[in-house]
């Protein structure tokens, strides 16, 4: 026969767990070191968009492009780079389609997970 005290304790633990879970999922408090994103943007394939001059200069400053305009990103194969050149995102900050490589070097870029880009969404300084 099941002990009524044991059942009561289990119900209390279950209710406490549900309460803590609802508090955790509804709070906007981020874990330490976690960056809050404003936008989640889908990565799309199909059309190849040229990298803008500002994007090229940013790539050159970061050492990801040589003087001839050839991309050299450490840790990425030539096959992966050629695939990334054919991808684009609808940038919510610039309000236009942007090559994914240009999005990758943007200061708003947080990460790319499963075909989605997490973006801070902060306004960019125009030079």
MOPAC internal coordinates of N, CA, C and O (Angstrom, degrees):
PM7 1SCF
backbone

  N    0.0000 0     0.00 0     0.00 0    0    0    0
  C    1.4494 1     0.00 0     0.00 0    1    0    0
  C    1.5322 1   109.27 1     0.00 0    2    1    0
  O    1.2310 1   121.06 1   -42.43 1    3    2    1
  N    1.3205 1   115.59 1   137.57 1    3    2    1
  C    1.4510 1   120.97 1  -177.47 1    5    3    2
  C    1.5224 1   109.51 1   -75.90 1    6    5    3
  O    1.2310 1   121.90 1   -45.11 1    7    6    5
  N    1.2926 1   113.97 1   134.89 1    7    6    5
  C    1.4606 1   121.18 1   179.84 1    9    7    6
  C    1.5327 1   109.12 1   -75.82 1   10    9    7
  O    1.2310 1   119.88 1   -50.87 1   11   10    9
  N    1.3387 1   117.84 1   129.13 1   11   10    9
  C    1.4632 1   121.77 1  -178.79 1   13   11   10
  C    1.5208 1   112.14 1   -64.50 1   14   13   11
  O    1.2310 1   119.66 1   148.94 1   15   14   13
  N    1.2953 1   118.25 1   -31.06 1   15   14   13
  C    1.4702 1   121.37 1   178.73 1   17   15   14
  C    1.5189 1   109.70 1   -67.58 1   18   17   15
  O    1.2310 1   120.18 1   138.82 1   19   18   17
  N    1.3238 1   117.26 1   -41.18 1   19   18   17
  C    1.4642 1   120.75 1   178.78 1   21   19   18
  C    1.5262 1   111.08 1   -62.94 1   22   21   19
  O    1.2310 1   120.64 1   137.96 1   23   22   21
  N    1.3259 1   116.39 1   -42.04 1   23   22   21
  C    1.4611 1   120.63 1   178.82 1   25   23   22
  C    1.5316 1   110.08 1   -64.53 1   26   25   23
  O    1.2310 1   120.47 1   138.27 1   27   26   25
  N    1.3093 1   116.72 1   -41.73 1   27   26   25
  C    1.4644 1   120.55 1   178.85 1   29   27   26
  C    1.5216 1   111.18 1   -62.89 1   30   29   27
  O    1.2310 1   120.34 1   137.66 1   31   30   29
  N    1.3083 1   116.95 1   -42.34 1   31   30   29
  C    1.4736 1   120.99 1   179.20 1   33   31   30
  C    1.5276 1   109.89 1   -64.21 1   34   33   31
  O    1.2310 1   120.43 1   137.48 1   35   34   33
  N    1.3223 1   116.78 1   -42.52 1   35   34   33
  C    1.4671 1   119.97 1   178.89 1   37   35   34
  C    1.5284 1   111.30 1   -63.00 1   38   37   35
  O    1.2310 1   119.96 1   139.44 1   39   38   37
  N    1.3202 1   117.68 1   -40.56 1   39   38   37
  C    1.4636 1   120.70 1   178.21 1   41   39   38
  C    1.5269 1   111.39 1   -65.24 1   42   41   39
  O    1.2310 1   120.27 1   140.30 1   43   42   41
  N    1.3179 1   117.10 1   -39.70 1   43   42   41
  C    1.4656 1   121.12 1   177.96 1   45   43   42
  C    1.5235 1   110.17 1   -63.85 1   46   45   43
  O    1.2310 1   120.02 1   135.51 1   47   46   45
  N    1.3214 1   117.56 1   -44.49 1   47   46   45
  C    1.4704 1   121.63 1   179.31 1   49   47   46
  C    1.5234 1   110.28 1   -63.32 1   50   49   47
  O    1.2310 1   120.35 1   136.66 1   51   50   49
  N    1.3373 1   116.93 1   -43.34 1   51   50   49
  C    1.4543 1   121.01 1   179.41 1   53   51   50
  C    1.5370 1   111.09 1   -61.57 1   54   53   51
  O    1.2310 1   120.24 1   133.00 1   55   54   53
  N    1.3314 1   117.16 1   -47.00 1   55   54   53
  C    1.4677 1   120.65 1   179.56 1   57   55   54
  C    1.5227 1   111.60 1   -63.42 1   58   57   55
  O    1.2310 1   120.22 1   141.16 1   59   58   57
  N    1.3271 1   117.18 1   -38.84 1   59   58   57
  C    1.4647 1   121.29 1   177.66 1   61   59   58
  C    1.5260 1   110.25 1   -63.95 1   62   61   59
  O    1.2310 1   120.67 1   137.69 1   63   62   61
  N    1.3252 1   116.33 1   -42.31 1   63   62   61
  C    1.4666 1   120.85 1   178.76 1   65   63   62
  C    1.5294 1   110.45 1   -62.47 1   66   65   63
  O    1.2310 1   119.91 1   134.63 1   67   66   65
  N    1.3399 1   117.77 1   -45.37 1   67   66   65
  C    1.4638 1   121.31 1   179.22 1   69   67   66
  C    1.5270 1   111.64 1   -62.54 1   70   69   67
  O    1.2310 1   120.76 1   140.99 1   71   70   69
  N    1.3255 1   116.16 1   -39.01 1   71   70   69
  C    1.4593 1   120.72 1   179.24 1   73   71   70
  C    1.5219 1   111.08 1   -65.52 1   74   73   71
  O    1.2310 1   120.42 1   134.64 1   75   74   73
  N    1.3357 1   116.79 1   -45.36 1   75   74   73
  C    1.4600 1   120.75 1   179.23 1   77   75   74
  C    1.5189 1   111.19 1   -65.51 1   78   77   75
  O    1.2310 1   119.66 1   141.76 1   79   78   77
  N    1.3196 1   118.25 1   -38.24 1   79   78   77
  C    1.4578 1   121.77 1   178.73 1   81   79   78
  C    1.5281 1   110.70 1   -63.88 1   82   81   79
  O    1.2310 1   119.79 1   137.07 1   83   82   81
  N    1.3332 1   118.00 1   -42.93 1   83   82   81
  C    1.4641 1   120.21 1  -179.60 1   85   83   82
  C    1.5244 1   111.31 1   -67.23 1   86   85   83
  O    1.2310 1   119.98 1   145.32 1   87   86   85
  N    1.3252 1   117.64 1   -34.68 1   87   86   85
  C    1.4698 1   120.70 1   176.31 1   89   87   86
  C    1.5118 1   110.06 1   -66.68 1   90   89   87
  O    1.2310 1   120.12 1   136.94 1   91   90   89
  N    1.3418 1   117.37 1   -43.06 1   91   90   89
  C    1.4616 1   121.56 1  -178.38 1   93   91   90
  C    1.5257 1   111.64 1   -64.23 1   94   93   91
  O    1.2310 1   120.00 1   137.23 1   95   94   93
  N    1.3240 1   117.61 1   -42.77 1   95   94   93
  C    1.4608 1   119.69 1  -176.52 1   97   95   94
  C    1.5199 1   112.74 1   -76.24 1   98   97   95
  O    1.2310 1   119.60 1   157.03 1   99   98   97
  N    1.3160 1   118.36 1   -22.97 1   99   98   97
  C    1.4632 1   119.42 1  -178.42 1  101   99   98
  C    1.5171 1   113.23 1   -94.07 1  102  101   99
  O    1.2310 1   119.55 1   168.19 1  103  102  101
  N    1.3207 1   118.46 1   -11.81 1  103  102  101
  C    1.4654 1   119.87 1  -177.31 1  105  103  102
  C    1.5150 1   110.60 1   -81.65 1  106  105  103
  O    1.2310 1   120.62 1   -28.41 1  107  106  105
  N    1.3136 1   116.41 1   151.59 1  107  106  105
  C    1.4552 1   122.31 1   177.55 1  109  107  106
  C    1.5211 1   111.37 1   -98.99 1  110  109  107
  O    1.2310 1   119.85 1  -169.96 1  111  110  109
  N    1.3088 1   117.89 1    10.04 1  111  110  109
  C    1.4567 1   121.40 1  -179.45 1  113  111  110
  C    1.5163 1   108.18 1   -76.52 1  114  113  111
  O    1.2310 1   120.89 1   -50.33 1  115  114  113
  N    1.3261 1   115.90 1   129.67 1  115  114  113
  C    1.4525 1   121.20 1  -179.14 1  117  115  114
  C    1.5133 1   110.28 1   -96.62 1  118  117  115
  O    1.2310 1   120.96 1   -26.67 1  119  118  117
  N    1.3152 1   115.76 1   153.33 1  119  118  117
  C    1.4527 1   120.40 1   175.19 1  121  119  118
  C    1.5202 1   109.44 1   -67.68 1  122  121  119
  O    1.2310 1   121.15 1   -17.44 1  123  122  121
  N    1.3063 1   115.40 1   162.56 1  123  122  121
  C    1.4618 1   119.99 1  -179.30 1  125  123  122
  C    1.5225 1   109.85 1   -64.26 1  126  125  123
  O    1.2310 1   120.11 1   -50.33 1  127  126  125
  N    1.3173 1   117.39 1   129.67 1  127  126  125
  C    1.4609 1   122.43 1   179.54 1  129  127  126
  C    1.5196 1   114.15 1    86.25 1  130  129  127
  O    1.2310 1   119.48 1   175.23 1  131  130  129
  N    1.3254 1   118.60 1    -4.77 1  131  130  129
  C    1.4569 1   121.69 1  -179.41 1  133  131  130
  C    1.5269 1   109.62 1   -86.53 1  134  133  131
  O    1.2310 1   120.65 1   -43.54 1  135  134  133
  N    1.3272 1   116.36 1   136.46 1  135  134  133
  C    1.4588 1   121.73 1  -178.78 1  137  135  134
  C    1.5229 1   108.69 1  -101.60 1  138  137  135
  O    1.2310 1   120.71 1   -47.26 1  139  138  137
  N    1.3188 1   116.24 1   132.74 1  139  138  137
  C    1.4526 1   120.47 1  -179.52 1  141  139  138
  C    1.5249 1   109.87 1   -80.94 1  142  141  139
  O    1.2310 1   120.91 1   -45.54 1  143  142  141
  N    1.3181 1   115.86 1   134.46 1  143  142  141
  C    1.4633 1   120.89 1   178.09 1  145  143  142
  C    1.5217 1   109.46 1  -106.52 1  146  145  143
  O    1.2310 1   121.50 1   -29.93 1  147  146  145
  N    1.3177 1   114.74 1   150.07 1  147  146  145
  C    1.4639 1   120.69 1   178.19 1  149  147  146
  C    1.5199 1   110.45 1  -101.25 1  150  149  147
  O    1.2310 1   120.20 1   145.12 1  151  150  149
  N    1.3193 1   117.23 1   -34.88 1  151  150  149
  C    1.4537 1   121.33 1  -176.37 1  153  151  150
  C    1.5204 1   110.89 1  -125.52 1  154  153  151
  O    1.2310 1   121.18 1   -33.04 1  155  154  153
  N    1.3220 1   115.35 1   146.96 1  155  154  153
  C    1.4632 1   123.01 1   168.73 1  157  155  154
  C    1.5199 1   105.01 1  -121.69 1  158  157  155
  O    1.2310 1   121.01 1   -63.93 1  159  158  157
  N    1.3305 1   115.67 1   116.07 1  159  158  157
  C    1.4631 1   121.52 1  -172.55 1  161  159  158
  C    1.5214 1   109.25 1  -115.43 1  162  161  159
  O    1.2310 1   120.53 1   -44.34 1  163  162  161
  N    1.3356 1   116.59 1   135.66 1  163  162  161
  C    1.4605 1   121.91 1   177.40 1  165  163  162
  C    1.5286 1   110.65 1   -75.34 1  166  165  163
  O    1.2310 1   120.61 1   -42.45 1  167  166  165
  N    1.3292 1   116.44 1   137.55 1  167  166  165
  C    1.4645 1   121.70 1   172.51 1  169  167  166
  C    1.5226 1   106.99 1   -85.59 1  170  169  167
  O    1.2310 1   120.64 1   -51.32 1  171  170  169
  N    1.3336 1   116.38 1   128.68 1  171  170  169
  C    1.4559 1   121.50 1  -177.82 1  173  171  170
  C    1.5135 1   109.80 1  -115.50 1  174  173  171
  O    1.2310 1   121.20 1   -27.46 1  175  174  173
  N    1.3260 1   115.31 1   152.54 1  175  174  173
  C    1.4632 1   121.61 1   178.67 1  177  175  174
  C    1.5202 1   109.31 1  -115.83 1  178  177  175
  O    1.2310 1   121.41 1   -17.53 1  179  178  177
  N    1.3077 1   114.91 1   162.47 1  179  178  177
  C    1.4554 1   117.73 1   173.31 1  181  179  178
  C    1.5004 1   113.68 1   130.53 1  182  181  179
  O    1.2310 1   119.88 1   116.85 1  183  182  181
  N    1.3127 1   117.84 1   -63.15 1  183  182  181
  C    1.4558 1   117.98 1  -176.70 1  185  183  182
  C    1.5356 1   109.37 1  -104.51 1  186  185  183
  O    1.2310 1   121.76 1   -41.05 1  187  186  185
  N    1.3080 1   114.23 1   138.95 1  187  186  185
  C    1.4518 1   120.92 1   179.51 1  189  187  186
  C    1.5234 1   108.30 1   -92.62 1  190  189  187
  O    1.2310 1   120.73 1   -60.86 1  191  190  189
  N    1.3156 1   116.22 1   119.14 1  191  190  189
  C    1.4620 1   121.89 1  -178.87 1  193  191  190
  C    1.5223 1   108.40 1  -106.39 1  194  193  191
  O    1.2310 1   120.84 1   -46.89 1  195  194  193
  N    1.3205 1   116.00 1   133.11 1  195  194  193
  C    1.4619 1   120.30 1   178.86 1  197  195  194
  C    1.5219 1   110.57 1   -67.03 1  198  197  195
  O    1.2310 1   121.54 1   -34.12 1  199  198  197
  N    1.3202 1   114.66 1   145.88 1  199  198  197
  C    1.4580 1   120.60 1   176.57 1  201  199  198
  C    1.5245 1   107.66 1   -78.16 1  202  201  199
  O    1.2310 1   120.41 1   -46.84 1  203  202  201
  N    1.3167 1   116.83 1   133.16 1  203  202  201
  C    1.4638 1   120.77 1  -178.05 1  205  203  202
  C    1.5272 1   110.39 1   -69.53 1  206  205  203
  O    1.2310 1   120.70 1   -14.68 1  207  206  205
  N    1.3221 1   116.27 1   165.32 1  207  206  205
  C    1.4599 1   121.34 1   179.96 1  209  207  206
  C    1.5324 1   111.15 1   -62.43 1  210  209  207
  O    1.2310 1   120.46 1   142.55 1  211  210  209
  N    1.3318 1   116.73 1   -37.45 1  211  210  209
  C    1.4685 1   120.29 1   177.60 1  213  211  210
  C    1.5303 1   110.19 1   -64.51 1  214  213  211
  O    1.2310 1   120.72 1   140.36 1  215  214  213
  N    1.3310 1   116.22 1   -39.64 1  215  214  213
  C    1.4624 1   120.45 1   177.17 1  217  215  214
  C    1.5086 1   112.43 1   -65.82 1  218  217  215
  O    1.2310 1   120.68 1   140.34 1  219  218  217
  N    1.3429 1   116.30 1   -39.66 1  219  218  217
  C    1.4620 1   119.93 1   177.84 1  221  219  218
  C    1.5120 1   111.99 1   -64.99 1  222  221  219
  O    1.2310 1   120.59 1   138.67 1  223  222  221
  N    1.3290 1   116.47 1   -41.33 1  223  222  221
  C    1.4678 1   119.01 1   178.88 1  225  223  222
  C    1.5279 1   110.79 1   -65.96 1  226  225  223
  O    1.2310 1   120.46 1   143.61 1  227  226  225
  N    1.3210 1   116.72 1   -36.39 1  227  226  225
  C    1.4722 1   120.69 1   177.14 1  229  227  226
  C    1.5317 1   110.20 1   -65.00 1  230  229  227
  O    1.2310 1   120.46 1   137.30 1  231  230  229
  N    1.3316 1   116.72 1   -42.70 1  231  230  229
  C    1.4637 1   120.78 1   177.31 1  233  231  230
  C    1.5241 1   111.61 1   -62.13 1  234  233  231
  O    1.2310 1   120.65 1   138.98 1  235  234  233
  N    1.3435 1   116.36 1   -41.02 1  235  234  233
  C    1.4642 1   120.07 1   178.97 1  237  235  234
  C    1.5267 1   110.98 1   -66.55 1  238  237  235
  O    1.2310 1   120.15 1   140.27 1  239  238  237
  N    1.3412 1   117.31 1   -39.73 1  239  238  237
  C    1.4630 1   120.81 1   178.88 1  241  239  238
  C    1.5262 1   111.63 1   -64.29 1  242  241  239
  O    1.2310 1   120.83 1   145.70 1  243  242  241
  N    1.3296 1   116.02 1   -34.30 1  243  242  241
  C    1.4626 1   120.43 1  -179.99 1  245  243  242
  C    1.5245 1   112.81 1   -83.71 1  246  245  243
  O    1.2310 1   120.24 1   174.71 1  247  246  245
  N    1.3312 1   117.15 1    -5.29 1  247  246  245
  C    1.4626 1   120.98 1   179.42 1  249  247  246
  C    1.5177 1   113.33 1    79.34 1  250  249  247
  O    1.2310 1   120.18 1  -159.60 1  251  250  249
  N    1.3218 1   117.27 1    20.40 1  251  250  249
  C    1.4574 1   121.43 1  -179.84 1  253  251  250
  C    1.5189 1   112.87 1   -97.38 1  254  253  251
  O    1.2310 1   120.44 1   176.22 1  255  254  253
  N    1.3375 1   116.77 1    -3.78 1  255  254  253
  C    1.4629 1   121.20 1   179.22 1  257  255  254
  C    1.5159 1   108.12 1  -141.09 1  258  257  255
  O    1.2310 1   120.86 1   -43.19 1  259  258  257
  N    1.3475 1   115.96 1   136.81 1  259  258  257
  C    1.4621 1   118.49 1   178.13 1  261  259  258
  C    1.5331 1   110.16 1   -85.25 1  262  261  259
  O    1.2310 1   120.49 1     0.76 1  263  262  261
  N    1.3399 1   116.67 1  -179.24 1  263  262  261
  C    1.4588 1   121.28 1  -176.44 1  265  263  262
  C    1.5343 1   112.87 1   -65.96 1  266  265  263
  O    1.2310 1   120.40 1   155.15 1  267  266  265
  N    1.3368 1   116.84 1   -24.85 1  267  266  265
  C    1.4574 1   121.15 1  -179.76 1  269  267  266
  C    1.5347 1   112.35 1   -81.37 1  270  269  267
  O    1.2310 1   119.99 1   170.44 1  271  270  269
  N    1.3166 1   117.63 1    -9.56 1  271  270  269
  C    1.4559 1   121.22 1   179.88 1  273  271  270
  C    1.5153 1   114.04 1    96.12 1  274  273  271
  O    1.2310 1   120.12 1  -166.86 1  275  274  273
  N    1.3306 1   117.38 1    13.14 1  275  274  273
  C    1.4608 1   121.94 1  -179.85 1  277  275  274
  C    1.5255 1   109.41 1   -89.22 1  278  277  275
  O    1.2310 1   120.61 1   -50.45 1  279  278  277
  N    1.3309 1   116.43 1   129.55 1  279  278  277
  C    1.4653 1   120.79 1   179.78 1  281  279  278
  C    1.5223 1   110.64 1   -74.86 1  282  281  279
  O    1.2310 1   120.92 1   -44.02 1  283  282  281
  N    1.3298 1   115.84 1   135.98 1  283  282  281
  C    1.4637 1   122.35 1   178.11 1  285  283  282
  C    1.5280 1   107.20 1  -139.62 1  286  285  283
  O    1.2310 1   120.36 1   -94.18 1  287  286  285
  N    1.3153 1   116.92 1    85.82 1  287  286  285
  C    1.4573 1   121.01 1   179.80 1  289  287  286
  C    1.5171 1   107.99 1  -103.55 1  290  289  287
  O    1.2310 1   120.62 1   -59.23 1  291  290  289
  N    1.3299 1   116.41 1   120.77 1  291  290  289
  C    1.4610 1   121.23 1  -177.96 1  293  291  290
  C    1.5199 1   109.96 1   -64.40 1  294  293  291
  O    1.2310 1   121.24 1   -42.05 1  295  294  293
  N    1.3263 1   115.24 1   137.95 1  295  294  293
  C    1.4560 1   120.71 1   177.99 1  297  295  294
  C    1.5130 1   114.28 1    89.87 1  298  297  295
  O    1.2310 1   120.02 1   174.87 1  299  298  297
  N    1.3413 1   117.56 1    -5.13 1  299  298  297
  C    1.4611 1   120.73 1   179.29 1  301  299  298
  C    1.5197 1   109.92 1  -116.82 1  302  301  299
  O    1.2310 1   121.04 1   -47.30 1  303  302  301
  N    1.3062 1   115.61 1   132.70 1  303  302  301
  C    1.4569 1   120.71 1   178.67 1  305  303  302
  C    1.5215 1   110.15 1   -76.02 1  306  305  303
  O    1.2310 1   121.24 1   -14.44 1  307  306  305
  N    1.3218 1   115.24 1   165.56 1  307  306  305
  C    1.4686 1   120.24 1   177.91 1  309  307  306
  C    1.5276 1   110.61 1   -62.68 1  310  309  307
  O    1.2310 1   120.45 1   144.86 1  311  310  309
  N    1.3247 1   116.74 1   -35.14 1  311  310  309
  C    1.4611 1   121.23 1   179.48 1  313  311  310
  C    1.5340 1   110.57 1   -65.50 1  314  313  311
  O    1.2310 1   120.66 1   137.48 1  315  314  313
  N    1.3277 1   116.34 1   -42.52 1  315  314  313
  C    1.4684 1   120.18 1   179.09 1  317  315  314
  C    1.5305 1   110.59 1   -66.62 1  318  317  315
  O    1.2310 1   120.15 1   138.84 1  319  318  317
  N    1.3344 1   117.32 1   -41.16 1  319  318  317
  C    1.4616 1   120.65 1   178.30 1  321  319  318
  C    1.5242 1   111.57 1   -62.48 1  322  321  319
  O    1.2310 1   120.38 1   138.20 1  323  322  321
  N    1.3327 1   116.89 1   -41.80 1  323  322  321
  C    1.4647 1   119.10 1  -179.85 1  325  323  322
  C    1.5309 1   110.20 1   -66.51 1  326  325  323
  O    1.2310 1   120.06 1   147.08 1  327  326  325
  N    1.3246 1   117.48 1   -32.92 1  327  326  325
  C    1.4658 1   120.29 1   176.71 1  329  327  326
  C    1.5293 1   110.97 1   -69.92 1  330  329  327
  O    1.2310 1   120.76 1   140.63 1  331  330  329
  N    1.3314 1   116.15 1   -39.37 1  331  330  329
  C    1.4665 1   120.73 1   179.98 1  333  331  330
  C    1.5236 1   111.51 1   -67.55 1  334  333  331
  O    1.2310 1   120.22 1   150.43 1  335  334  333
  N    1.3422 1   117.18 1   -29.57 1  335  334  333
  C    1.4671 1   120.44 1   178.67 1  337  335  334
  C    1.5179 1   111.60 1   -66.99 1  338  337  335
  O    1.2310 1   120.24 1   155.64 1  339  338  337
  N    1.3373 1   117.14 1   -24.36 1  339  338  337
  C    1.4587 1   122.02 1  -178.87 1  341  339  338
  C    1.5262 1   112.28 1   -92.07 1  342  341  339
  O    1.2310 1   120.12 1  -177.92 1  343  342  341
  N    1.3130 1   117.37 1     2.08 1  343  342  341
  C    1.4581 1   121.23 1  -178.64 1  345  343  342
  C    1.5303 1   110.27 1  -104.55 1  346  345  343
  O    1.2310 1   121.19 1   -27.33 1  347  346  345
  N    1.3180 1   115.33 1   152.67 1  347  346  345
  C    1.4618 1   120.36 1   178.56 1  349  347  346
  C    1.5203 1   109.77 1  -146.94 1  350  349  347
  O    1.2310 1   120.80 1   -15.65 1  351  350  349
  N    1.3105 1   116.08 1   164.35 1  351  350  349
  C    1.4602 1   122.45 1   175.31 1  353  351  350
  C    1.5285 1   108.11 1  -131.06 1  354  353  351
  O    1.2310 1   120.77 1   -26.12 1  355  354  353
  N    1.3155 1   116.12 1   153.88 1  355  354  353
  C    1.4665 1   121.05 1   172.41 1  357  355  354
  C    1.5191 1   106.15 1   -88.96 1  358  357  355
  O    1.2310 1   120.44 1   -81.80 1  359  358  357
  N    1.3203 1   116.77 1    98.20 1  359  358  357
  C    1.4604 1   122.25 1  -173.85 1  361  359  358
  C    1.5311 1   110.73 1   -68.67 1  362  361  359
  O    1.2310 1   119.95 1   -59.10 1  363  362  361
  N    1.3427 1   117.70 1   120.90 1  363  362  361
  C    1.4614 1   119.52 1   179.00 1  365  363  362
  C    1.5277 1   113.02 1   -75.09 1  366  365  363
  O    1.2310 1   120.17 1   158.63 1  367  366  365
  N    1.3227 1   117.28 1   -21.37 1  367  366  365
  C    1.4622 1   121.31 1  -179.46 1  369  367  366
  C    1.5254 1   110.27 1   -80.16 1  370  369  367
  O    1.2310 1   120.14 1   133.20 1  371  370  369
  N    1.3317 1   117.33 1   -46.80 1  371  370  369
  C    1.4612 1   121.90 1  -178.72 1  373  371  370
  C    1.5278 1   113.03 1   -88.21 1  374  373  371
  O    1.2310 1   120.08 1   167.94 1  375  374  373
  N    1.3181 1   117.45 1   -12.06 1  375  374  373
  C    1.4713 1   123.94 1  -179.92 1  377  375  374
  C    1.5239 1   112.37 1    58.67 1  378  377  375
  O    1.2310 1   120.59 1  -138.53 1  379  378  377
  N    1.3176 1   116.48 1    41.47 1  379  378  377
  C    1.4658 1   121.55 1   176.33 1  381  379  378
  C    1.5224 1   109.05 1  -157.08 1  382  381  379
  O    1.2310 1   120.79 1   -12.38 1  383  382  381
  N    1.3366 1   116.10 1   167.62 1  383  382  381
  C    1.4579 1   120.79 1   176.13 1  385  383  382
  C    1.5229 1   109.30 1   -74.09 1  386  385  383
  O    1.2310 1   120.89 1   -44.58 1  387  386  385
  N    1.3368 1   115.90 1   135.42 1  387  386  385
  C    1.4600 1   121.85 1  -176.83 1  389  387  386
  C    1.5208 1   108.25 1  -131.57 1  390  389  387
  O    1.2310 1   120.56 1   -40.89 1  391  390  389
  N    1.3296 1   116.53 1   139.11 1  391  390  389
  C    1.4523 1   122.05 1   174.17 1  393  391  390
  C    1.5262 1   108.78 1   -57.72 1  394  393  391
  O    1.2310 1   120.28 1   -38.45 1  395  394  393
  N    1.3532 1   117.07 1   141.55 1  395  394  393
  C    1.4584 1   119.42 1  -176.69 1  397  395  394
  C    1.5255 1   112.36 1   -61.99 1  398  397  395
  O    1.2310 1   119.62 1   145.50 1  399  398  397
  N    1.3114 1   118.33 1   -34.50 1  399  398  397
  C    1.4640 1   120.38 1  -179.70 1  401  399  398
  C    1.5249 1   110.43 1   -64.07 1  402  401  399
  O    1.2310 1   120.36 1   142.76 1  403  402  401
  N    1.3246 1   116.91 1   -37.24 1  403  402  401
  C    1.4556 1   121.01 1   176.13 1  405  403  402
  C    1.5370 1   110.28 1   -67.11 1  406  405  403
  O    1.2310 1   120.56 1   142.81 1  407  406  405
  N    1.3138 1   116.53 1   -37.19 1  407  406  405
  C    1.4664 1   121.44 1   176.24 1  409  407  406
  C    1.5288 1   110.16 1   -65.74 1  410  409  407
  O    1.2310 1   120.66 1   142.63 1  411  410  409
  N    1.3283 1   116.34 1   -37.37 1  411  410  409
  C    1.4667 1   122.49 1  -178.05 1  413  411  410
  C    1.5315 1   112.02 1   -62.19 1  414  413  411
  O    1.2310 1   119.78 1   145.08 1  415  414  413
  N    1.3243 1   118.02 1   -34.92 1  415  414  413
  C    1.4675 1   121.01 1  -178.83 1  417  415  414
  C    1.5237 1   112.81 1   -93.05 1  418  417  415
  O    1.2310 1   120.09 1   179.35 1  419  418  417
  N    1.3252 1   117.44 1    -0.65 1  419  418  417
  C    1.4610 1   121.58 1   178.91 1  421  419  418
  C    1.5372 1   109.96 1   -68.09 1  422  421  419
  O    1.2310 1   119.84 1   -37.32 1  423  422  421
  N    1.3377 1   117.91 1   142.68 1  423  422  421
  C    1.4743 1   119.75 1   178.47 1  425  423  422
  C    1.5316 1   113.22 1   -65.82 1  426  425  423
  O    1.2310 1   119.73 1   162.89 1  427  426  425
  N    1.3300 1   118.12 1   -17.11 1  427  426  425
  C    1.4663 1   121.33 1   177.77 1  429  427  426
  C    1.5194 1   113.30 1   -83.17 1  430  429  427
  O    1.2310 1   119.73 1   167.31 1  431  430  429
  N    1.3269 1   118.12 1   -12.69 1  431  430  429
  C    1.4696 1   122.12 1  -178.08 1  433  431  430
  C    1.5231 1   109.67 1   -67.22 1  434  433  431
  O    1.2310 1   120.61 1   -52.98 1  435  434  433
  N    1.3366 1   116.44 1   127.02 1  435  434  433
  C    1.4630 1   120.79 1   176.10 1  437  435  434
  C    1.5249 1   109.54 1  -103.74 1  438  437  435
  O    1.2310 1   120.42 1   120.79 1  439  438  437
  N    1.3408 1   116.81 1   -59.21 1  439  438  437
  C    1.4570 1   120.18 1   179.09 1  441  439  438
  C    1.5207 1   110.05 1  -162.75 1  442  441  439
  O    1.2310 1   121.71 1   -11.93 1  443  442  441
  N    1.3337 1   114.33 1   168.07 1  443  442  441
  C    1.4550 1   121.53 1   175.67 1  445  443  442
  C    1.5175 1   106.55 1  -125.49 1  446  445  443
  O    1.2310 1   120.73 1   -59.58 1  447  446  445
  N    1.3192 1   116.21 1   120.42 1  447  446  445
  C    1.4593 1   121.09 1  -178.60 1  449  447  446
  C    1.5241 1   108.16 1  -134.52 1  450  449  447
  O    1.2310 1   120.87 1   -56.31 1  451  450  449
  N    1.3149 1   115.94 1   123.69 1  451  450  449
  C    1.4770 1   123.27 1   176.04 1  453  451  450
  C    1.5245 1   112.92 1    50.72 1  454  453  451
  O    1.2310 1   120.29 1  -132.09 1  455  454  453
  N    1.3164 1   117.05 1    47.91 1  455  454  453
  C    1.4587 1   120.76 1   176.43 1  457  455  454
  C    1.5044 1   114.62 1    76.44 1  458  457  455
  O    1.2310 1   119.86 1  -165.43 1  459  458  457
  N    1.3266 1   117.87 1    14.57 1  459  458  457
  C    1.4542 1   121.90 1   177.68 1  461  459  458
  C    1.5237 1   109.30 1  -125.36 1  462  461  459
  O    1.2310 1   120.91 1   -42.18 1  463  462  461
  N    1.3250 1   115.87 1   137.82 1  463  462  461
  C    1.4579 1   121.81 1   177.86 1  465  463  462
  C    1.5214 1   108.35 1  -104.30 1  466  465  463
  O    1.2310 1   121.00 1   -50.57 1  467  466  465
  N    1.3202 1   115.69 1   129.43 1  467  466  465
  C    1.4648 1   121.50 1   175.71 1  469  467  466
  C    1.5192 1   107.90 1   -95.36 1  470  469  467
  O    1.2310 1   120.99 1   -56.28 1  471  470  469
  N    1.3260 1   115.71 1   123.72 1  471  470  469
  C    1.4679 1   123.00 1  -171.76 1  473  471  470
  C    1.5230 1   109.54 1  -122.13 1  474  473  471
  O    1.2310 1   120.54 1   -41.70 1  475  474  473
  N    1.3442 1   116.57 1   138.30 1  475  474  473
  C    1.4595 1   121.07 1   177.06 1  477  475  474
  C    1.5232 1   111.26 1   -68.15 1  478  477  475
  O    1.2310 1   120.07 1   143.67 1  479  478  477
  N    1.3325 1   117.48 1   -36.33 1  479  478  477
  C    1.4584 1   121.79 1   177.33 1  481  479  478
  C    1.5040 1   114.71 1    81.39 1  482  481  479
  O    1.2310 1   119.93 1  -163.90 1  483  482  481
  N    1.3305 1   117.73 1    16.10 1  483  482  481
  C    1.4628 1   120.48 1   178.95 1  485  483  482
  C    1.5137 1   110.26 1   -79.04 1  486  485  483
  O    1.2310 1   119.15 1   -31.78 1  487  486  485
  N    1.3426 1   119.22 1   148.22 1  487  486  485
  C    1.4679 1   120.81 1   179.42 1  489  487  486
  C    1.5317 1   110.41 1   -64.03 1  490  489  487
  O    1.2310 1   121.04 1   -35.96 1  491  490  489
  N    1.3181 1   115.61 1   144.04 1  491  490  489
  C    1.4584 1   121.18 1   179.87 1  493  491  490
  C    1.5160 1   110.23 1   -92.57 1  494  493  491
  O    1.2310 1   120.91 1   -37.66 1  495  494  493
  N    1.3226 1   115.86 1   142.34 1  495  494  493
  C    1.4624 1   120.55 1   176.35 1  497  495  494
  C    1.5132 1   108.57 1   -74.43 1  498  497  495
  O    1.2310 1   120.36 1   -50.32 1  499  498  497
  N    1.3170 1   116.92 1   129.68 1  499  498  497
  C    1.4645 1   120.51 1   179.38 1  501  499  498
  C    1.5186 1   108.46 1   -92.83 1  502  501  499
  O    1.2310 1   121.49 1   -46.23 1  503  502  501
  N    1.3262 1   114.75 1   133.77 1  503  502  501
  C    1.4634 1   119.82 1  -178.77 1  505  503  502
  C    1.4922 1   111.99 1  -103.75 1  506  505  503
  O    1.2310 1   120.10 1   180.00 1  507  506  505

